[in-house]
């Protein structure tokens, strides 16, 4: 005799944990977008956005930050479109954790004081060869015989790599300002007056260094401090430094970091 009882059906596992994972991914993106946009707008409001972005892109960055906030608002306002087993109700509306996480991220970013790139990044990006890279880039673009007194720091850095004959520099002076970076090939006697050249933002920043032969410079100028000097050029007396020509300022003195620390 057959039993009339049917085998128990295998329970269908709840599907909301998967939806929870999807919800977390969705709202984590909203947190990142909101935090980044708010931080960008805060930097713009405090006049420090140009520490990260080239001045020509300031308004573009501000507009994109506003658009990002608007898109996040639209995403939050849109109702869910899921079918089947419904996820818990709290997953169908923006979790409180989104707002809390955004506040925490923005607060953490605000606590960290925005600063300019320093000697650490310059050495990491090989400031000593920065002039060489510029020289290769600018070869054929610089007229070494015309308007040399109008050269920028970028032009001089490239020229000092291209021309090792002192006669070329005779009678010419320049004024340079930048932060102090030790020359890797002679860190005791040669310092580099360094600035970063940026095209779009600090991610593509390229260090530009002007070598100065100054034995004992560490006793006068801490690394990363800003200096300025006016003078001519000389043959580098260092036997270990890779620079053939150095800047020879009449008076190298400390200055405050300028409002616009980067080269365009």
N, C-alpha and C positions, 0 to 999 in steps of 0.2 A: 504494500500500500504506500502510495506516494504521499509525501508530506505536502500539505497545502501552504506551508510557510515558504516565502520567497527569501532568497539570500539578501542580507542587508546591503543596501547600496553604499558604495564607497563615497564618503563625504567629499564634496567639491571644495578644494582649498580656497580660502578667501583670497581675493585678488588685490585687496587694498594695500598690502605691503609694497607690491610693485608700483602701485600708483603713488605711494608715499615716496619711494625712491625717485620717481619721475618728478614729483612735486618739489622735492629737495633740489634736484638739478635745475628745475625751472626757476625757483626763487633764489637759488645761489647766484644765478646769472643776473637776476634783478638787483641783488645786493651789490655785486661787483660793479655793475653799470651805474647804479645810483651813487655809490661811494666815490667812484672815479669822477663822475660828473660834478658832484658836490665839492670834491677836493679841488678840481680845476677851477670852479667858480670862486671858491674861497681864495685860491692863489691869485686869481684875477682881481678880486675885491681888495686884497691886501697889497697889490702891486708887485707880486713875486712870481707871476706866471712866466715872466721872461727868463727866470732861472732855469726853466725846463724847455721852453719853446722859443724858437726864433721870433723876434718882434713882428716879422711880416705875417706870422701865422697866429697871432694872439686872438684877433677877432674870430678867425675861423675856429679856433679851439673853443672859444666861449659859445659860439653858435652851436657847435656840435654837442657841447655839454648840455645846453638847453634842450636840444632835440632828443638827446638820450634820456633826459628826465621825462620828457613828454611821452616817449615810447614806453618807458617803464610804467608810467601812469595808465596808458592805454592797455598794456598787458595785464595790469592789476584789475582794471575795470571789466575786462572781458570775462564772461561766464565760462565755466568749464564745458567741454564738449564730449565728455566721456560717456560711454554706454555700458550697459550690462550692470554688474554689481557696482553699486555706488561706493566711492571711497568715503571715509568719515567726513562729516560736514566741514570740519576744520580745514580739510584739504581743498575745499571748493572756494575758499576765500583766502586772501593773503595772510599767511601766518604772522602772528605777532613777532616771531623770531626774525622775520625779514627786516622789520623796522628796527628791532633791537640790534641785530647784526650790523645794519647800516650805520647806526649811531656809534657803535663800538669802533668800526673800521674808520669812519671819518674822524672820530675823536683821536684815535691812535695816530692817524696821519697828521692831524693838526698839532699834536704834541711835538712831533719831530720837526724841528726848525728847518725850513728849506735852506739849503746852502748851495754854493756854486761847486763845480767840479774842482778837484784839488790835485796836488802833486801825486797822490796815490793813483788816481785815474790816469794822470799824465804818464807816469812811469809804466802803468799797465798797458797803455796804448803806445808805448815806445816814443816818448817825446823826443829823444835824441835823434830818431830817424824821421821825425815829423817834417823837418825841413827838407830831407831827401825826398820824401813822398810828394811834398809840395813842389819841389824843383822838377820832378818828373811830370807832374800835372801841368805846371805852368811853363815848361820849356816850349819856346816858340810863341808864348803869349806875352812874355815880358821883353820889352825893348831895353836891353841893358845899357844902351847909350843915350836914352832920351828920358828927360824929366826924372832923373834918379832921386832928386831931392823931394819928389812927391811920392816916393815909395811908401807903402804901408808896411806894417810889421810882417804881414804875410809875404810881401814881395822881398823884404830884406832876408827873411828866414830862408826863402828859396834861393836867393842870390848868393848868400853866404855858403850854400852848399854847392852852387854851380861855379863860383869864382874863388879861387884860393890865392890869387895874386894881389898883394897889398896895394899895388899901384892903382888898381881899379877904384879903391876906396879913398884914395888920397883927396883931401879937401872936402869930403862929405861928412855930414853929421846927421844924427837921427835921435829921436826921443822914443824910448820904449818904457812901457809900464806893464807889470804882470806879477804873478805870484812866484815865489822862489821854489825851484825844484833842483835837487842836486844832479849834477852831470854823472851819469852812471859810469863813465870811463875815467873820471877824475873827480870824485865827490868831495874831496877835501879842498881843492883849489879852484874848481870851476862850478859856477852855479848857472842855472838857466832861468832867464826871465820868461815866464811861460804864460800863455793865454790859450784858450780853446777857441777854435774856429768852428762855428756850427752852421749847417745849411738849413736844417729843418728843426731838429730838437737835439737835446743832449745825447741821445742815443747815437747820433752820427758825428758827435763832436771829435775834432781832430786837434791834438795839441801842437802848438807852435812855440818853439823855444829859441831864444837868442842867448848864446853862450857868453859868459863874462868870466874872465880870469881874475879871481879875487881870493888869494890865499887867506885862510882864516875867516871866511865869510860867515861861517856858522856862529861866530861870536857876536856878529852884528845883526844878522837877519835869520830869524827862525824859518824853517821850512814852512811853506804855505803863506808866509807873510807877504804883503804886497810892497813892491819897490818901484821906483821910477828913476830914470837917469837920462842925461843928454850928453852926447859925445861922439867921438869918431870910432875908428876901427883899428885893430892891430893884429899882428901875427900872434897866435897863441903860443906862449912860452912853455906850456905844459907838454911834457914828453909822453904822457899817457892818454890825454884827451883826444877824442876823435875829431874835434873841431879844429880846422886849420886857421880860421879867422875868428876873432872874438870882438865883441862890443867893448869899447874902452871909454866908459862914461867919466866925465870930469867929476861928477858928484852923484853917487848912487845913494838914494835916501828912501826911507820908509814912507809909505802913504796908506791911506785908507782904501779898502776895496771899493772900486767905483760902482755906481748904480747899474751900469751896463758892463759886466765883466767879460763878455764874450765878443769875439770878432765876427763880423758878418761875412 
